[in-house]
């Protein structure tokens, strides 16, 4: 009887050790999290976070000489434009002035839709307001940075907008 029990124990031991997990087996690599673009800022001290239509576009033939960063929210839409004036964009601060094609544009949603511009206005071909965009990182995949600006006065409403604490991290497309 003891021999039968010993044989059963040995047989069971062999059976279960054959099922042991192979320690050399590797797990597939974890999927990296999806890239999450964002644009955040304050308009007249009201926090805004763009949650739609976030993009960083450029001229396809010369992709690193100009970039347009845009986003939409339920409070305001924004577009930033930075131009290297036929030079490649690099990290650094791009200050709005009348000799450069840098700008920030805000479209408010309520009350009424009003367009406010700081820097060079491509539609009206004039310069107003002041501000800057700072690019802290730029690659073929994304652009990251900060911005602040004060728009020119909108004549019909006799108002302007102050944009502060702006930051963006946007996947480049085109």
Protein Blocks (a to p, Z undefined) as FASTA:
>chain_A
ZZmmmmmmmmmmmmmmmmpccfkbccdddddddddddddddeehiacddfehiacdddfk
lmmlbccdddddfkbccdddddeehpacdeddddddfkbccdcddddfbgcjadddehjd
fklopaedjdddddfbdcfkbccddddddddddfklopacddehiacddddeZZ
